[in-house]
Amino acid sequence: MKITDVTVQTFRYTSSEGRDAEGHGHPADPHDATQTIMTVTADNGAQGHVFGANPQHVAALVKPHLVGEDPFYREKIWHQLYTYQRGNTGVLTDHLLGLVDMALWDLAGQHFKTPIHKLLGATRDKVPAYGSTMCGDELPNGLSTPEEYGRFAEWLVKRGYKAIKLHTWMPPIKWAPDARMDVRACAAVREAVGPDIELMIDCYHHYSRSEAYYIGKELEKLDYKWIEEPMDEYSVSSYVWLAEQLEIPVIGPEYHAGKMQSRAEWIVRGACDITRGGVTDNGGISPLMKIVHLAEAFNMAMEVHGGGPGNLHVLCAMSIPGQYYERGLLHPFIDWEKPKPWLKTIDDPMDEDGFVHISQKPGLGQDIDFDYIKANLVK
C-alpha cells in the first residue's frame, strides 16, 4: 500500500468561541470562522482524516514526505518529519506533526476496521473525566469571581464530574495574574463541592518561585490533587526546587518542547511528581505512547493533556496510572454536549457517573458530517 495524496480542505462554520490577545479561549458572540480537514489517501482507497491542519504548511512540508510512502510505516514517516523539523520548527510544529501522525493512525484503523486504542493494545473502553474550565474572565455570571467558580463547580458535580480543574485569571485581564485571587477561587470551589471531589489547578504560567510556593502550600490545605504549570517550564531547576518544597504533586511538563526526551529529563531530575503529554504537544499518538512507556519504566503516573479522540485512544491503551480525560474547556456559557457543526456526534460522550466512553468505530472514531463540509467549502 502507498500514499497517493494528502489534501487539506477549508470550510466555514459559525463559532461561539473566541480568543483574547494572549490566546486564551472565551465565549464570544456568534461569528464566522473556518476549520480544515486533512485527508491522507492510499492507493487502495483507504483514508485517514484529522481536523485543524494548515493547508500551506501541509502542501509545502508534509505532502512531499508522505506521497509514495507505505502509510503503515508510521514510525519511519514520523522520524523523517522529526528530523526535518530542524530549521523548520516555526511551521512544522509539534502540533502539525501530531495531526499527521493521527491521520496515519486513523487510516490504519479505517483499513483494519478497528478503533485505534485496540490497535495500540486496549486496556479499557471508558475513562473518568475531569471538568476543565476556561480561564477566568470579566463576564457577569461567567468566571469573573471566586464565587462564580464555586457555582459553576456545583453545576459540574451535578452533571456527573468527580473531578474539576480550574484555569484561573491571566493577562490580558489588567489585574491578573494574582496568586491570592487564584487561591480564593480554589477555596470557593472546595467549599462548594465538599471534600470528596478531586480538584486541580492550572494557573498563570509565569509566577515567581515564591508565588508558586505560596499557591502550592495553600492548595495543600485545601487537599488539591496537583498543581500545574505555575512557572515558566523552561526553568527546569525551578520545578526541581518546587517539587522538593511541596507535598502536593507537581505535574508537568505541558508546553516544554522536546517531546519524550524532555519528559525523560524532568523525570530523572525530579522536576515533577506526575509526568504529562498530549498528542499535539508532543507530535502525535506515536510519541505519546513512548511517554506512557517512559512513565511506566519509572513507576510514575502520567496524565494526558487536553481532550480529543487522539488523547482518548491513548488513555484507553495505558496500563499505568493515568486517571483522567481532560474534558473541556468548559464555561457556563458554552454547551459542551452540542457537537461541532462538522460532527454528527461529540467525540467524548460522558455518562452521569462522569465516565467518557470511547467510540468503537474504526480509527479515531469521529462521526464526521462530510455533507456539511462539502456544502460549506471555501472555494
C-alpha positions as CSV (number, residue, x, y, z in Angstrom):
1,M,0.0,0.0,0.0
2,K,1.2,3.5,-0.9
3,I,0.1,7.0,0.0
4,T,-1.2,8.7,-3.2
5,D,-2.4,12.1,-1.9
6,V,-2.5,14.4,1.0
7,T,-5.2,17.2,0.8
8,V,-6.5,19.9,3.1
9,Q,-9.9,21.4,2.6
10,T,-11.1,24.6,4.4
11,F,-14.8,25.1,5.3
12,R,-16.9,27.7,7.1
13,Y,-18.9,27.4,10.2
14,T,-20.4,29.6,12.9
15,S,-18.4,29.8,16.2
16,S,-19.4,31.0,19.6
17,E,-15.9,31.0,21.0
18,G,-13.0,33.4,20.6
19,R,-9.5,34.1,21.8
20,D,-8.1,37.0,23.7
21,A,-4.9,38.8,22.9
22,E,-2.9,36.2,24.8
23,G,-4.6,33.2,23.0
24,H,-6.9,32.1,25.8
25,G,-10.3,30.8,24.8
26,H,-13.5,32.5,25.9
27,P,-17.2,32.6,25.0
28,A,-18.0,35.1,22.2
29,D,-20.9,36.3,20.1
30,P,-21.6,34.0,17.1
31,H,-19.3,34.8,14.3
32,D,-18.0,33.3,11.0
33,A,-15.0,31.0,11.3
34,T,-13.1,28.4,9.3
35,Q,-11.9,24.9,10.0
36,T,-9.8,22.5,7.9
37,I,-9.9,18.7,7.3
38,M,-6.7,16.9,6.2
39,T,-7.1,13.7,4.3
40,V,-4.4,11.1,3.7
41,T,-5.4,8.7,0.8
42,A,-3.8,5.4,-0.1
43,D,-3.8,3.6,-3.4
44,N,-6.4,1.1,-2.2
45,G,-8.9,3.9,-1.3
46,A,-8.3,3.9,2.5
47,Q,-8.3,7.3,4.0
48,G,-7.4,8.9,7.3
49,H,-8.8,12.3,8.4
50,V,-7.9,14.9,11.0
51,F,-9.0,18.4,11.7
52,G,-7.0,21.6,12.1
53,A,-4.0,21.4,9.8
54,N,-2.7,24.5,7.9
55,P,-3.1,23.9,4.2
56,Q,0.0,25.8,3.1
57,H,2.2,24.0,5.6
58,V,0.8,20.6,4.7
59,A,1.4,21.2,0.9
60,A,4.9,22.5,1.4
61,L,6.3,20.4,4.2
62,V,4.2,17.3,4.8
63,K,2.9,16.1,1.4
64,P,6.4,15.7,-0.2
65,H,7.4,13.4,2.7
66,L,4.2,11.2,2.6
67,V,3.3,10.6,-1.0
68,G,4.8,7.3,-2.1
69,E,5.3,6.0,1.4
70,D,3.6,3.0,3.0
71,P,1.1,4.5,5.4
72,F,1.7,1.7,7.9
73,Y,5.4,2.8,8.2
74,R,4.3,5.5,10.7
75,E,7.5,5.3,12.7
76,K,9.6,5.8,9.6
77,I,7.4,8.8,8.5
78,W,7.4,10.3,12.0
79,H,11.2,10.2,12.2
80,Q,11.6,11.7,8.8
81,L,9.4,14.6,9.7
82,Y,11.0,14.9,13.2
83,T,14.4,15.2,11.5
84,Y,13.0,17.7,9.0
85,Q,11.8,19.9,11.9
86,R,15.3,21.1,12.5
87,G,15.3,24.5,10.8
88,N,11.6,24.4,10.2
89,T,10.1,24.4,13.7
90,G,8.3,27.7,13.0
91,V,6.0,25.9,10.5
92,L,6.5,22.2,11.0
93,T,5.3,22.4,14.6
94,D,4.7,19.5,17.0
95,H,1.0,20.3,16.6
96,L,1.2,19.7,12.8
97,L,3.4,16.6,13.3
98,G,0.8,15.3,15.7
99,L,-2.0,15.8,13.2
100,V,-0.1,13.9,10.5
101,D,0.6,11.0,12.9
102,M,-3.1,10.9,13.9
103,A,-4.2,10.9,10.3
104,L,-2.0,7.9,9.6
105,W,-3.3,6.1,12.7
106,D,-6.9,6.9,11.5
107,L,-6.1,5.5,8.1
108,A,-4.8,2.2,9.7
109,G,-7.9,1.9,11.8
110,Q,-10.2,2.5,8.8
111,H,-8.3,-0.1,6.8
112,F,-8.4,-2.7,9.5
113,K,-11.9,-1.6,10.7
114,T,-10.6,-1.3,14.2
115,P,-10.5,1.6,16.7
116,I,-7.0,2.9,17.4
117,H,-6.9,2.0,21.1
118,K,-7.4,-1.6,20.2
119,L,-4.5,-1.4,17.6
120,L,-2.4,0.1,20.4
121,G,-3.4,-2.6,22.9
122,A,-6.5,-1.7,24.7
123,T,-6.9,-1.7,28.5
124,R,-10.4,-0.1,28.8
125,D,-13.3,1.4,26.9
126,K,-14.2,4.3,29.3
127,V,-12.2,6.7,31.5
128,P,-13.2,9.2,34.2
129,A,-13.2,12.8,33.1
130,Y,-12.4,16.0,34.9
131,G,-14.2,19.2,34.0
132,S,-11.5,21.6,32.8
133,T,-12.7,25.2,33.0
134,M,-11.8,28.0,30.6
135,C,-9.6,30.8,32.0
136,G,-11.1,33.4,34.3
137,D,-12.8,36.3,32.6
138,E,-14.7,39.5,33.4
139,L,-18.1,38.3,32.2
140,P,-21.0,38.6,34.7
141,N,-22.2,35.2,35.7
142,G,-19.3,33.7,33.9
143,L,-16.0,33.0,35.6
144,S,-15.3,36.5,36.9
145,T,-15.2,35.9,40.7
146,P,-14.3,33.1,43.1
147,E,-18.0,32.8,43.9
148,E,-18.8,32.2,40.2
149,Y,-16.2,29.5,40.0
150,G,-17.9,27.9,43.0
151,R,-21.3,28.0,41.5
152,F,-20.0,26.5,38.2
153,A,-18.3,23.8,40.1
154,E,-21.6,22.9,41.8
155,W,-23.2,22.5,38.4
156,L,-20.3,20.4,37.1
157,V,-20.7,18.0,40.0
158,K,-24.5,17.7,39.3
159,R,-23.6,16.9,35.7
160,G,-21.5,13.9,36.9
161,Y,-17.9,15.1,37.2
162,K,-16.0,13.6,40.1
163,A,-13.0,15.9,39.5
164,I,-12.6,19.5,38.3
165,K,-9.6,21.6,37.2
166,L,-9.5,25.3,37.4
167,H,-7.8,27.6,34.9
168,T,-7.6,31.0,36.6
169,W,-7.3,34.6,35.6
170,M,-4.4,35.6,33.2
171,P,-3.4,38.5,31.1
172,P,-4.8,40.4,29.2
173,I,-7.0,41.0,32.2
174,K,-5.4,44.1,33.6
175,W,-5.3,43.0,37.3
176,A,-4.1,39.4,36.5
177,P,-2.3,37.4,37.5
178,D,-3.0,37.5,41.2
179,A,-1.9,34.5,43.3
180,R,-4.2,35.4,46.1
181,M,-7.2,35.5,43.8
182,D,-6.3,32.1,42.4
183,V,-6.3,30.7,46.0
184,R,-9.6,32.4,46.7
185,A,-11.1,30.7,43.7
186,C,-9.7,27.3,44.7
187,A,-11.1,27.8,48.2
188,A,-14.5,28.7,46.9
189,V,-14.6,25.6,44.7
190,R,-13.6,23.4,47.6
191,E,-16.3,24.9,49.8
192,A,-18.9,24.5,47.0
193,V,-18.2,20.8,46.2
194,G,-17.1,19.4,49.5
195,P,-14.2,17.0,50.4
196,D,-15.0,14.1,48.0
197,I,-14.4,15.8,44.6
198,E,-10.8,15.8,43.4
199,L,-9.6,19.3,42.4
200,M,-6.6,20.6,40.5
201,I,-5.4,24.0,39.3
202,D,-3.6,25.2,36.1
203,C,-2.7,28.8,36.9
204,Y,-0.6,31.6,35.4
205,H,2.5,30.1,33.8
206,H,5.0,32.8,34.8
207,Y,4.6,33.1,38.6
208,S,7.8,33.5,40.6
209,R,9.1,30.7,42.8
210,S,7.7,32.4,45.9
211,E,4.3,32.9,44.3
212,A,4.2,29.3,43.1
213,Y,5.3,28.1,46.6
214,Y,2.5,30.2,48.2
215,I,-0.2,28.8,45.9
216,G,1.1,25.2,46.4
217,K,1.1,25.5,50.2
218,E,-2.4,26.9,50.3
219,L,-3.6,24.1,47.9
220,E,-2.2,21.5,50.3
221,K,-4.6,22.9,53.0
222,L,-7.4,22.6,50.5
223,D,-6.5,19.0,49.6
224,Y,-5.9,19.6,45.9
225,K,-4.7,16.7,43.7
226,W,-2.0,18.6,41.8
227,I,-0.6,22.0,40.8
228,E,0.1,22.6,37.1
229,E,2.5,25.0,35.3
230,P,2.7,27.9,37.8
231,M,6.1,28.9,36.4
232,D,8.0,29.0,33.1
233,E,8.7,25.4,32.3
234,Y,12.0,26.2,30.6
235,S,13.4,26.8,34.0
236,V,13.6,23.1,35.0
237,S,15.6,23.9,38.1
238,S,12.7,26.0,39.4
239,Y,10.5,22.9,39.1
240,V,13.0,20.7,40.8
241,W,13.0,23.2,43.7
242,L,9.2,23.4,43.8
243,A,8.7,19.7,43.8
244,E,11.2,19.4,46.7
245,Q,9.3,22.1,48.7
246,L,5.7,20.9,48.2
247,E,3.8,17.9,49.4
248,I,1.1,18.5,46.7
249,P,2.2,16.7,43.5
250,V,3.7,18.9,40.8
251,I,2.6,17.8,37.3
252,G,4.5,18.6,34.1
253,P,5.8,19.5,31.7
254,E,3.0,20.7,29.5
255,Y,4.4,23.0,26.8
256,H,8.1,22.5,27.3
257,A,9.4,21.4,23.9
258,G,11.4,18.2,23.4
259,K,8.7,15.5,23.2
260,M,9.6,12.3,25.1
261,Q,13.2,13.5,25.6
262,S,12.2,16.5,27.8
263,R,9.8,14.3,29.8
264,A,12.7,11.9,30.5
265,E,14.8,14.9,31.7
266,W,12.1,16.1,34.0
267,I,11.6,12.6,35.5
268,V,15.3,11.9,36.2
269,R,15.9,15.4,37.6
270,G,12.9,15.2,39.9
271,A,11.1,18.2,38.4
272,C,7.7,16.6,38.5
273,D,5.8,14.0,40.5
274,I,3.4,13.2,37.7
275,T,4.5,13.5,34.1
276,R,2.4,14.8,31.2
277,G,1.9,14.6,27.5
278,G,-0.6,15.2,24.7
279,V,-1.0,14.3,21.1
280,T,-0.5,17.8,19.7
281,D,2.0,18.8,22.4
282,N,4.4,16.0,21.6
283,G,3.9,15.2,17.9
284,G,1.2,12.6,17.8
285,I,-0.1,9.3,19.2
286,S,3.2,7.5,18.4
287,P,5.5,9.7,20.7
288,L,2.8,10.0,23.3
289,M,2.8,6.2,23.7
290,K,6.6,6.4,24.2
291,I,5.9,8.8,27.1
292,V,3.4,6.4,28.5
293,H,6.1,3.6,28.4
294,L,8.7,6.0,29.8
295,A,6.5,6.8,32.8
296,E,5.8,3.1,33.2
297,A,9.5,2.4,33.4
298,F,10.0,4.9,36.2
299,N,6.8,3.8,38.0
300,M,5.3,7.2,37.6
301,A,1.8,8.3,36.9
302,M,1.2,10.2,33.6
303,E,-1.8,12.4,32.9
304,V,-2.8,13.3,29.3
305,H,-3.0,16.9,28.5
306,G,-6.1,18.1,26.6
307,G,-9.1,16.3,25.1
308,G,-10.0,15.0,21.7
309,P,-10.1,11.5,20.2
310,G,-6.3,11.0,19.9
311,N,-5.7,11.6,23.6
312,L,-8.7,9.4,24.4
313,H,-7.4,6.5,22.5
314,V,-4.1,6.7,24.3
315,L,-5.8,6.8,27.6
316,C,-7.7,3.7,26.7
317,A,-4.4,1.9,25.9
318,M,-2.5,2.9,29.0
319,S,-1.7,0.3,31.7
320,I,-0.1,2.8,34.1
321,P,-1.9,5.2,36.5
322,G,-3.2,8.0,34.3
323,Q,-6.6,8.6,35.7
324,Y,-8.4,11.3,33.8
325,Y,-9.6,12.5,30.4
326,E,-9.5,16.4,30.3
327,R,-13.0,17.4,29.2
328,G,-13.3,21.0,28.1
329,L,-12.5,23.8,28.1
330,L,-15.8,24.4,29.9
331,H,-17.7,27.6,30.7
332,P,-21.2,28.4,32.0
333,F,-22.0,30.0,28.6
334,I,-20.8,27.0,26.4
335,D,-22.8,23.9,25.7
336,W,-20.2,21.2,25.6
337,E,-22.8,18.5,24.8
338,K,-23.6,20.1,21.4
339,P,-21.5,18.6,18.5
340,K,-19.2,20.8,16.4
341,P,-21.0,21.7,13.2
342,W,-18.8,19.2,11.2
343,L,-19.5,16.3,13.5
344,K,-22.8,14.4,13.9
345,T,-22.0,13.4,17.5
346,I,-19.5,14.7,20.1
347,D,-16.1,13.0,20.4
348,D,-16.3,12.5,24.2
349,P,-19.8,11.5,25.4
350,M,-19.9,11.4,29.2
351,D,-22.4,9.4,31.3
352,E,-24.0,10.7,34.5
353,D,-21.3,9.0,36.6
354,G,-18.5,11.0,34.9
355,F,-17.1,8.4,32.5
356,V,-16.2,9.3,28.9
357,H,-16.9,6.3,26.6
358,I,-14.6,5.8,23.6
359,S,-16.1,5.3,20.2
360,Q,-15.9,1.7,18.8
361,K,-15.9,2.9,15.2
362,P,-12.7,2.4,13.2
363,G,-9.7,4.7,13.5
364,L,-10.2,7.8,15.6
365,G,-13.9,7.0,15.6
366,Q,-15.2,10.5,14.7
367,D,-18.7,10.8,13.3
368,I,-17.8,13.3,10.5
369,D,-20.6,15.1,8.6
370,F,-19.0,15.1,5.2
371,D,-22.1,16.6,3.6
372,Y,-21.8,19.6,5.9
373,I,-18.1,20.0,5.0
374,K,-18.9,19.7,1.3
375,A,-21.7,22.3,1.5
376,N,-19.5,24.8,3.3
377,L,-16.2,24.5,1.5
378,V,-14.2,27.7,0.9
379,K,-13.5,27.7,-2.8
